[in-house]
Amino acid sequence: MDYCASDGGDGLIKADGPPYAECVLCREPTEYAEASKGLPLCPVCEWQEAQRTACSG
Ligand SMILES: [Zn+2]
């Protein structure tokens, strides 16, 4: 089991089109559907979170 690889799977739904959910951090539109559960992040914040929580070894 690799705990580092945890993207998606928290109730987030990839949107095919608007309305998009707002990023919970910067309020930018994300690529997730507004009906998504969980905490949608825009690609930028998602990347930053990935850097912060990246496993180091
Ligand atoms: Zn964001």
N, CA, C, O and the ligand as a Tripos MOL2 file, in Angstrom:
@<TRIPOS>MOLECULE
protein
  229   227    58     0     0
PROTEIN
NO_CHARGES

@<TRIPOS>ATOM
      1 N           0.8460   -1.2130    0.0000 N.3       1 MET1
      2 CA          0.0000    0.0000    0.0000 C.3       1 MET1
      3 C           0.8700    1.2470    0.0000 C.2       1 MET1
      4 O           1.7870    1.3750    0.8110 O.2       1 MET1
      5 N           0.5820    2.1470   -0.8960 N.am      2 ASP2
      6 CA          1.3310    3.3970   -0.9610 C.3       2 ASP2
      7 C           0.4210    4.5390   -0.5300 C.2       2 ASP2
      8 O          -0.4770    4.9360   -1.2720 O.2       2 ASP2
      9 N           0.6470    5.0580    0.6460 N.am      3 TYR3
     10 CA         -0.2310    6.0850    1.2000 C.3       3 TYR3
     11 C          -0.0480    7.4290    0.5210 C.2       3 TYR3
     12 O          -0.8980    8.3100    0.6480 O.2       3 TYR3
     13 N           1.0440    7.5940   -0.1940 N.am      4 CYS4
     14 CA          1.3290    8.8710   -0.8370 C.3       4 CYS4
     15 C           0.3830    9.1260   -2.0010 C.2       4 CYS4
     16 O           0.0250   10.2720   -2.2720 O.2       4 CYS4
     17 N          -0.0150    8.0860   -2.6780 N.am      5 ALA5
     18 CA         -0.8250    8.2610   -3.8780 C.3       5 ALA5
     19 C          -2.2940    8.3490   -3.5090 C.2       5 ALA5
     20 O          -3.0410    7.3840   -3.6690 O.2       5 ALA5
     21 N          -2.7030    9.4940   -3.0210 N.am      6 SER6
     22 CA         -4.0920    9.6750   -2.6330 C.3       6 SER6
     23 C          -4.6820   10.8840   -3.3380 C.2       6 SER6
     24 O          -4.8730   11.9320   -2.7220 O.2       6 SER6
     25 N          -4.9650   10.7470   -4.6000 N.am      7 ASP7
     26 CA         -5.6400   11.8460   -5.2980 C.3       7 ASP7
     27 C          -7.0360   11.3930   -5.6790 C.2       7 ASP7
     28 O          -7.2480   10.2690   -6.1320 O.2       7 ASP7
     29 N          -7.9900   12.3050   -5.4800 N.am      8 GLY8
     30 CA         -9.3730   11.9590   -5.7520 C.3       8 GLY8
     31 C          -9.8930   10.9680   -4.7270 C.2       8 GLY8
     32 O          -9.2350   10.6970   -3.7220 O.2       8 GLY8
     33 N         -11.0600   10.4350   -4.9820 N.am      9 GLY9
     34 CA        -11.5990    9.4270   -4.0890 C.3       9 GLY9
     35 C         -12.2250    9.9900   -2.8370 C.2       9 GLY9
     36 O         -12.6300    9.2210   -1.9650 O.2       9 GLY9
     37 N         -12.3240   11.3250   -2.7070 N.am     10 ASP10
     38 CA        -12.9940   11.8740   -1.5330 C.3      10 ASP10
     39 C         -14.3550   12.4650   -1.9170 C.2      10 ASP10
     40 O         -14.7730   13.4750   -1.3510 O.2      10 ASP10
     41 N         -15.0230   11.8600   -2.8440 N.am     11 GLY11
     42 CA        -16.3360   12.3480   -3.2300 C.3      11 GLY11
     43 C         -16.2880   13.4250   -4.2930 C.2      11 GLY11
     44 O         -17.3220   13.9940   -4.6430 O.2      11 GLY11
     45 N         -15.1170   13.7110   -4.8070 N.am     12 LEU12
     46 CA        -14.9980   14.7310   -5.8400 C.3      12 LEU12
     47 C         -15.3710   14.1460   -7.1910 C.2      12 LEU12
     48 O         -15.0080   13.0190   -7.5310 O.2      12 LEU12
     49 N         -16.1090   14.9500   -7.9500 N.am     13 ILE13
     50 CA        -16.5880   14.5030   -9.2500 C.3      13 ILE13
     51 C         -15.9760   15.3920  -10.3290 C.2      13 ILE13
     52 O         -16.1490   16.6100  -10.3000 O.2      13 ILE13
     53 N         -15.2750   14.8010  -11.2640 N.am     14 LYS14
     54 CA        -14.7390   15.5830  -12.3830 C.3      14 LYS14
     55 C         -15.9020   16.1110  -13.2230 C.2      14 LYS14
     56 O         -16.7860   15.3530  -13.6230 O.2      14 LYS14
     57 N         -15.8900   17.4050  -13.4810 N.am     15 ALA15
     58 CA        -16.9770   18.0180  -14.2230 C.3      15 ALA15
     59 C         -16.7040   17.9710  -15.7170 C.2      15 ALA15
     60 O         -15.5780   18.1710  -16.1730 O.2      15 ALA15
     61 N         -17.7570   17.7020  -16.4600 N.am     16 ASP16
     62 CA        -17.6540   17.7630  -17.9140 C.3      16 ASP16
     63 C         -17.8510   19.1980  -18.3950 C.2      16 ASP16
     64 O         -17.4720   19.5410  -19.5150 O.2      16 ASP16
     65 N         -18.4470   20.0350  -17.5430 N.am     17 GLY17
     66 CA        -18.7040   21.4210  -17.9050 C.3      17 GLY17
     67 C         -19.2030   22.1580  -16.6870 C.2      17 GLY17
     68 O         -19.3230   21.5650  -15.6150 O.2      17 GLY17
     69 N         -19.4990   23.4480  -16.8270 N.am     18 PRO18
     70 CA        -19.9800   24.2350  -15.6870 C.3      18 PRO18
     71 C         -21.3260   23.7240  -15.2010 C.2      18 PRO18
     72 O         -22.0120   23.0480  -15.9670 O.2      18 PRO18
     73 N         -21.7550   24.0140  -13.9420 N.am     19 PRO19
     74 CA        -21.0050   24.8420  -12.9940 C.3      19 PRO19
     75 C         -19.8890   24.0770  -12.2970 C.2      19 PRO19
     76 O         -20.0580   22.9250  -11.8960 O.2      19 PRO19
     77 N         -18.7690   24.7300  -12.1650 N.am     20 TYR20
     78 CA        -17.6430   24.1250  -11.4670 C.3      20 TYR20
     79 C         -17.6510   24.5300  -10.0040 C.2      20 TYR20
     80 O         -18.1130   25.6140   -9.6480 O.2      20 TYR20
     81 N         -17.1360   23.6510   -9.1670 N.am     21 ALA21
     82 CA        -17.0040   23.9840   -7.7540 C.3      21 ALA21
     83 C         -15.8720   24.9910   -7.5810 C.2      21 ALA21
     84 O         -14.9110   25.0060   -8.3500 O.2      21 ALA21
     85 N         -16.0030   25.8280   -6.5600 N.am     22 GLU22
     86 CA        -14.9320   26.7800   -6.2620 C.3      22 GLU22
     87 C         -13.8500   26.0990   -5.4500 C.2      22 GLU22
     88 O         -14.1260   25.2420   -4.6110 O.2      22 GLU22
     89 N         -12.6240   26.4910   -5.7100 N.am     23 CYS23
     90 CA        -11.5080   26.0240   -4.9110 C.3      23 CYS23
     91 C         -11.7120   26.4920   -3.4750 C.2      23 CYS23
     92 O         -12.0380   27.6570   -3.2440 O.2      23 CYS23
     93 N         -11.5240   25.6020   -2.5140 N.am     24 VAL24
     94 CA        -11.7600   25.9550   -1.1150 C.3      24 VAL24
     95 C         -10.6700   26.8830   -0.5880 C.2      24 VAL24
     96 O         -10.8340   27.4840    0.4740 O.2      24 VAL24
     97 N          -9.5850   27.0060   -1.2990 N.am     25 LEU25
     98 CA         -8.4820   27.8430   -0.8360 C.3      25 LEU25
     99 C          -8.4710   29.2090   -1.5050 C.2      25 LEU25
    100 O          -8.3130   30.2230   -0.8270 O.2      25 LEU25
    101 N          -8.6360   29.2530   -2.8140 N.am     26 CYS26
    102 CA         -8.4700   30.5340   -3.5110 C.3      26 CYS26
    103 C          -9.7200   30.9590   -4.2750 C.2      26 CYS26
    104 O          -9.7120   31.9990   -4.9340 O.2      26 CYS26
    105 N         -10.7870   30.1800   -4.1980 N.am     27 ARG27
    106 CA        -12.0710   30.5170   -4.8070 C.3      27 ARG27
    107 C         -12.0210   30.5350   -6.3330 C.2      27 ARG27
    108 O         -12.9490   31.0230   -6.9770 O.2      27 ARG27
    109 N         -10.9690   30.0190   -6.9020 N.am     28 GLU28
    110 CA        -10.9290   29.8800   -8.3540 C.3      28 GLU28
    111 C         -11.7820   28.6800   -8.7440 C.2      28 GLU28
    112 O         -11.9230   27.7370   -7.9650 O.2      28 GLU28
    113 N         -12.3460   28.7090   -9.9320 N.am     29 PRO29
    114 CA        -13.0880   27.5280  -10.3710 C.3      29 PRO29
    115 C         -12.1670   26.3290  -10.5310 C.2      29 PRO29
    116 O         -11.0540   26.4440  -11.0450 O.2      29 PRO29
    117 N         -12.6450   25.1880  -10.0840 N.am     30 THR30
    118 CA        -11.8690   23.9630  -10.2050 C.3      30 THR30
    119 C         -12.3700   23.1700  -11.3970 C.2      30 THR30
    120 O         -13.2600   23.6140  -12.1210 O.2      30 THR30
    121 N         -11.8040   22.0200  -11.5900 N.am     31 GLU31
    122 CA        -12.2840   21.1550  -12.6580 C.3      31 GLU31
    123 C         -13.2730   20.1240  -12.1210 C.2      31 GLU31
    124 O         -13.5920   19.1390  -12.7880 O.2      31 GLU31
    125 N         -13.7570   20.3760  -10.8880 N.am     32 TYR32
    126 CA        -14.7050   19.4580  -10.2800 C.3      32 TYR32
    127 C         -16.1170   20.0310  -10.3470 C.2      32 TYR32
    128 O         -16.3160   21.2450  -10.3920 O.2      32 TYR32
    129 N         -17.0850   19.1290  -10.3530 N.am     33 ALA33
    130 CA        -18.4730   19.5510  -10.4190 C.3      33 ALA33
    131 C         -18.8930   20.1990   -9.1020 C.2      33 ALA33
    132 O         -18.3850   19.8600   -8.0340 O.2      33 ALA33
    133 N         -19.8330   21.1410   -9.2050 N.am     34 GLU34
    134 CA        -20.3030   21.8560   -8.0220 C.3      34 GLU34
    135 C         -20.9520   20.8890   -7.0260 C.2      34 GLU34
    136 O         -20.9620   21.1420   -5.8220 O.2      34 GLU34
    137 N         -21.4860   19.7960   -7.5310 N.am     35 ALA35
    138 CA        -22.1700   18.8240   -6.6820 C.3      35 ALA35
    139 C         -21.1890   17.9410   -5.9270 C.2      35 ALA35
    140 O         -21.5970   17.0650   -5.1640 O.2      35 ALA35
    141 N         -19.9060   18.1670   -6.1370 N.am     36 SER36
    142 CA        -18.9120   17.3210   -5.4940 C.3      36 SER36
    143 C         -18.9740   17.4460   -3.9860 C.2      36 SER36
    144 O         -19.1890   18.5320   -3.4470 O.2      36 SER36
    145 N         -18.7830   16.3290   -3.3150 N.am     37 LYS37
    146 CA        -18.5600   16.3870   -1.8780 C.3      37 LYS37
    147 C         -17.0610   16.5610   -1.6580 C.2      37 LYS37
    148 O         -16.2650   16.4500   -2.5910 O.2      37 LYS37
    149 N         -16.6960   16.8340   -0.4200 N.am     38 GLY38
    150 CA        -15.2800   16.9700   -0.1350 C.3      38 GLY38
    151 C         -14.7950   18.3860   -0.3870 C.2      38 GLY38
    152 O         -15.5940   19.3200   -0.4500 O.2      38 GLY38
    153 N         -13.4890   18.5460   -0.5300 N.am     39 LEU39
    154 CA        -12.8800   19.8570   -0.6430 C.3      39 LEU39
    155 C         -12.2030   19.9960   -1.9920 C.2      39 LEU39
    156 O         -11.0560   19.5850   -2.1680 O.2      39 LEU39
    157 N         -12.9220   20.5810   -2.9480 N.am     40 PRO40
    158 CA        -12.3270   20.7310   -4.2700 C.3      40 PRO40
    159 C         -11.2070   21.7560   -4.2640 C.2      40 PRO40
    160 O         -11.3150   22.8090   -3.6360 O.2      40 PRO40
    161 N         -10.1430   21.4420   -4.9630 N.am     41 LEU41
    162 CA         -9.0170   22.3610   -5.1070 C.3      41 LEU41
    163 C          -8.7610   22.5910   -6.5870 C.2      41 LEU41
    164 O          -8.8930   21.6770   -7.4010 O.2      41 LEU41
    165 N          -8.3940   23.8200   -6.9270 N.am     42 CYS42
    166 CA         -8.0200   24.1000   -8.3070 C.3      42 CYS42
    167 C          -6.6730   23.4180   -8.5820 C.2      42 CYS42
    168 O          -5.9730   23.0240   -7.6490 O.2      42 CYS42
    169 N          -6.3190   23.2840   -9.8380 N.am     43 PRO43
    170 CA         -5.0620   22.5960  -10.1680 C.3      43 PRO43
    171 C          -3.8580   23.1970   -9.4540 C.2      43 PRO43
    172 O          -2.9520   22.4670   -9.0510 O.2      43 PRO43
    173 N          -3.8390   24.5070   -9.2930 N.am     44 VAL44
    174 CA         -2.7020   25.1640   -8.6480 C.3      44 VAL44
    175 C          -2.6040   24.7650   -7.1790 C.2      44 VAL44
    176 O          -1.5480   24.3380   -6.7110 O.2      44 VAL44
    177 N          -3.7210   24.9080   -6.4530 N.am     45 CYS45
    178 CA         -3.7080   24.5600   -5.0370 C.3      45 CYS45
    179 C          -3.4970   23.0640   -4.8540 C.2      45 CYS45
    180 O          -2.8280   22.6330   -3.9150 O.2      45 CYS45
    181 N          -4.0670   22.2820   -5.7520 N.am     46 GLU46
    182 CA         -3.8990   20.8390   -5.6730 C.3      46 GLU46
    183 C          -2.4080   20.4950   -5.7490 C.2      46 GLU46
    184 O          -1.9040   19.6440   -5.0160 O.2      46 GLU46
    185 N          -1.7280   21.1820   -6.6560 N.am     47 TRP47
    186 CA         -0.2980   20.9400   -6.8380 C.3      47 TRP47
    187 C           0.4720   21.3510   -5.5920 C.2      47 TRP47
    188 O           1.3820   20.6500   -5.1480 O.2      47 TRP47
    189 N           0.0920   22.5050   -5.0290 N.am     48 GLN48
    190 CA          0.7880   22.9940   -3.8400 C.3      48 GLN48
    191 C           0.5530   22.0620   -2.6580 C.2      48 GLN48
    192 O           1.4680   21.7890   -1.8820 O.2      48 GLN48
    193 N          -0.6860   21.5750   -2.5240 N.am     49 GLU49
    194 CA         -0.9720   20.6180   -1.4670 C.3      49 GLU49
    195 C          -0.1430   19.3660   -1.6430 C.2      49 GLU49
    196 O           0.3700   18.7980   -0.6780 O.2      49 GLU49
    197 N          -0.0200   18.9500   -2.8700 N.am     50 ALA50
    198 CA          0.7510   17.7360   -3.1610 C.3      50 ALA50
    199 C           2.2150   17.9380   -2.7520 C.2      50 ALA50
    200 O           2.8620   17.0180   -2.2510 O.2      50 ALA50
    201 N           2.7220   19.1460   -2.9710 N.am     51 GLN51
    202 CA          4.0940   19.4250   -2.5770 C.3      51 GLN51
    203 C           4.2280   19.4030   -1.0570 C.2      51 GLN51
    204 O           5.1880   18.8580   -0.5120 O.2      51 GLN51
    205 N           3.2350   20.0110   -0.3760 N.am     52 ARG52
    206 CA          3.3000   20.1150    1.0830 C.3      52 ARG52
    207 C           3.2040   18.7470    1.7340 C.2      52 ARG52
    208 O           3.9130   18.4470    2.6950 O.2      52 ARG52
    209 N           2.3250   17.9310    1.2000 N.am     53 THR53
    210 CA          2.0590   16.6610    1.8590 C.3      53 THR53
    211 C           2.8400   15.5210    1.2300 C.2      53 THR53
    212 O           2.6230   14.3510    1.5480 O.2      53 THR53
    213 N           3.7480   15.8750    0.3350 N.am     54 ALA54
    214 CA          4.5020   14.8210   -0.3410 C.3      54 ALA54
    215 C           5.3330   14.0420    0.6640 C.2      54 ALA54
    216 O           5.9530   14.6120    1.5610 O.2      54 ALA54
    217 N           5.3310   12.7630    0.5000 N.am     55 CYS55
    218 CA          6.1490   11.9280    1.3670 C.3      55 CYS55
    219 C           7.6220   12.0980    0.9840 C.2      55 CYS55
    220 O           7.9700   12.1500   -0.1950 O.2      55 CYS55
    221 N           8.4520   12.1810    1.9760 N.am     56 SER56
    222 CA          9.8740   12.3500    1.7100 C.3      56 SER56
    223 C          10.6330   11.1020    2.1210 C.2      56 SER56
    224 O          11.3520   11.0950    3.1210 O.2      56 SER56
    225 N          10.4730   10.1030    1.3770 N.am     57 GLY57
    226 CA         11.1820    8.8790    1.6610 C.3      57 GLY57
    227 C          10.2170    7.8890    2.2600 C.2      57 GLY57
    228 O          10.6050    6.7660    2.5830 O.2      57 GLY57
    229 ZN         -7.0520   27.1680   -5.5780 Zn       58 ZN58
@<TRIPOS>BOND
     1     1     2 1
     2     2     3 1
     3     3     4 2
     4     3     5 am
     5     5     6 1
     6     6     7 1
     7     7     8 2
     8     7     9 am
     9     9    10 1
    10    10    11 1
    11    11    12 2
    12    11    13 am
    13    13    14 1
    14    14    15 1
    15    15    16 2
    16    15    17 am
    17    17    18 1
    18    18    19 1
    19    19    20 2
    20    19    21 am
    21    21    22 1
    22    22    23 1
    23    23    24 2
    24    23    25 am
    25    25    26 1
    26    26    27 1
    27    27    28 2
    28    27    29 am
    29    29    30 1
    30    30    31 1
    31    31    32 2
    32    31    33 am
    33    33    34 1
    34    34    35 1
    35    35    36 2
    36    35    37 am
    37    37    38 1
    38    38    39 1
    39    39    40 2
    40    39    41 am
    41    41    42 1
    42    42    43 1
    43    43    44 2
    44    43    45 am
    45    45    46 1
    46    46    47 1
    47    47    48 2
    48    47    49 am
    49    49    50 1
    50    50    51 1
    51    51    52 2
    52    51    53 am
    53    53    54 1
    54    54    55 1
    55    55    56 2
    56    55    57 am
    57    57    58 1
    58    58    59 1
    59    59    60 2
    60    59    61 am
    61    61    62 1
    62    62    63 1
    63    63    64 2
    64    63    65 am
    65    65    66 1
    66    66    67 1
    67    67    68 2
    68    67    69 am
    69    69    70 1
    70    70    71 1
    71    71    72 2
    72    71    73 am
    73    73    74 1
    74    74    75 1
    75    75    76 2
    76    75    77 am
    77    77    78 1
    78    78    79 1
    79    79    80 2
    80    79    81 am
    81    81    82 1
    82    82    83 1
    83    83    84 2
    84    83    85 am
    85    85    86 1
    86    86    87 1
    87    87    88 2
    88    87    89 am
    89    89    90 1
    90    90    91 1
    91    91    92 2
    92    91    93 am
    93    93    94 1
    94    94    95 1
    95    95    96 2
    96    95    97 am
    97    97    98 1
    98    98    99 1
    99    99   100 2
   100    99   101 am
   101   101   102 1
   102   102   103 1
   103   103   104 2
   104   103   105 am
   105   105   106 1
   106   106   107 1
   107   107   108 2
   108   107   109 am
   109   109   110 1
   110   110   111 1
   111   111   112 2
   112   111   113 am
   113   113   114 1
   114   114   115 1
   115   115   116 2
   116   115   117 am
   117   117   118 1
   118   118   119 1
   119   119   120 2
   120   119   121 am
   121   121   122 1
   122   122   123 1
   123   123   124 2
   124   123   125 am
   125   125   126 1
   126   126   127 1
   127   127   128 2
   128   127   129 am
   129   129   130 1
   130   130   131 1
   131   131   132 2
   132   131   133 am
   133   133   134 1
   134   134   135 1
   135   135   136 2
   136   135   137 am
   137   137   138 1
   138   138   139 1
   139   139   140 2
   140   139   141 am
   141   141   142 1
   142   142   143 1
   143   143   144 2
   144   143   145 am
   145   145   146 1
   146   146   147 1
   147   147   148 2
   148   147   149 am
   149   149   150 1
   150   150   151 1
   151   151   152 2
   152   151   153 am
   153   153   154 1
   154   154   155 1
   155   155   156 2
   156   155   157 am
   157   157   158 1
   158   158   159 1
   159   159   160 2
   160   159   161 am
   161   161   162 1
   162   162   163 1
   163   163   164 2
   164   163   165 am
   165   165   166 1
   166   166   167 1
   167   167   168 2
   168   167   169 am
   169   169   170 1
   170   170   171 1
   171   171   172 2
   172   171   173 am
   173   173   174 1
   174   174   175 1
   175   175   176 2
   176   175   177 am
   177   177   178 1
   178   178   179 1
   179   179   180 2
   180   179   181 am
   181   181   182 1
   182   182   183 1
   183   183   184 2
   184   183   185 am
   185   185   186 1
   186   186   187 1
   187   187   188 2
   188   187   189 am
   189   189   190 1
   190   190   191 1
   191   191   192 2
   192   191   193 am
   193   193   194 1
   194   194   195 1
   195   195   196 2
   196   195   197 am
   197   197   198 1
   198   198   199 1
   199   199   200 2
   200   199   201 am
   201   201   202 1
   202   202   203 1
   203   203   204 2
   204   203   205 am
   205   205   206 1
   206   206   207 1
   207   207   208 2
   208   207   209 am
   209   209   210 1
   210   210   211 1
   211   211   212 2
   212   211   213 am
   213   213   214 1
   214   214   215 1
   215   215   216 2
   216   215   217 am
   217   217   218 1
   218   218   219 1
   219   219   220 2
   220   219   221 am
   221   221   222 1
   222   222   223 1
   223   223   224 2
   224   223   225 am
   225   225   226 1
   226   226   227 1
   227   227   228 2
@<TRIPOS>SUBSTRUCTURE
     1 MET1         2 RESIDUE 1 A MET
     2 ASP2         6 RESIDUE 1 A ASP
     3 TYR3        10 RESIDUE 1 A TYR
     4 CYS4        14 RESIDUE 1 A CYS
     5 ALA5        18 RESIDUE 1 A ALA
     6 SER6        22 RESIDUE 1 A SER
     7 ASP7        26 RESIDUE 1 A ASP
     8 GLY8        30 RESIDUE 1 A GLY
     9 GLY9        34 RESIDUE 1 A GLY
    10 ASP10       38 RESIDUE 1 A ASP
    11 GLY11       42 RESIDUE 1 A GLY
    12 LEU12       46 RESIDUE 1 A LEU
    13 ILE13       50 RESIDUE 1 A ILE
    14 LYS14       54 RESIDUE 1 A LYS
    15 ALA15       58 RESIDUE 1 A ALA
    16 ASP16       62 RESIDUE 1 A ASP
    17 GLY17       66 RESIDUE 1 A GLY
    18 PRO18       70 RESIDUE 1 A PRO
    19 PRO19       74 RESIDUE 1 A PRO
    20 TYR20       78 RESIDUE 1 A TYR
    21 ALA21       82 RESIDUE 1 A ALA
    22 GLU22       86 RESIDUE 1 A GLU
    23 CYS23       90 RESIDUE 1 A CYS
    24 VAL24       94 RESIDUE 1 A VAL
    25 LEU25       98 RESIDUE 1 A LEU
    26 CYS26      102 RESIDUE 1 A CYS
    27 ARG27      106 RESIDUE 1 A ARG
    28 GLU28      110 RESIDUE 1 A GLU
    29 PRO29      114 RESIDUE 1 A PRO
    30 THR30      118 RESIDUE 1 A THR
    31 GLU31      122 RESIDUE 1 A GLU
    32 TYR32      126 RESIDUE 1 A TYR
    33 ALA33      130 RESIDUE 1 A ALA
    34 GLU34      134 RESIDUE 1 A GLU
    35 ALA35      138 RESIDUE 1 A ALA
    36 SER36      142 RESIDUE 1 A SER
    37 LYS37      146 RESIDUE 1 A LYS
    38 GLY38      150 RESIDUE 1 A GLY
    39 LEU39      154 RESIDUE 1 A LEU
    40 PRO40      158 RESIDUE 1 A PRO
    41 LEU41      162 RESIDUE 1 A LEU
    42 CYS42      166 RESIDUE 1 A CYS
    43 PRO43      170 RESIDUE 1 A PRO
    44 VAL44      174 RESIDUE 1 A VAL
    45 CYS45      178 RESIDUE 1 A CYS
    46 GLU46      182 RESIDUE 1 A GLU
    47 TRP47      186 RESIDUE 1 A TRP
    48 GLN48      190 RESIDUE 1 A GLN
    49 GLU49      194 RESIDUE 1 A GLU
    50 ALA50      198 RESIDUE 1 A ALA
    51 GLN51      202 RESIDUE 1 A GLN
    52 ARG52      206 RESIDUE 1 A ARG
    53 THR53      210 RESIDUE 1 A THR
    54 ALA54      214 RESIDUE 1 A ALA
    55 CYS55      218 RESIDUE 1 A CYS
    56 SER56      222 RESIDUE 1 A SER
    57 GLY57      226 RESIDUE 1 A GLY
    58 ZN58       229 GROUP 0 **** ****
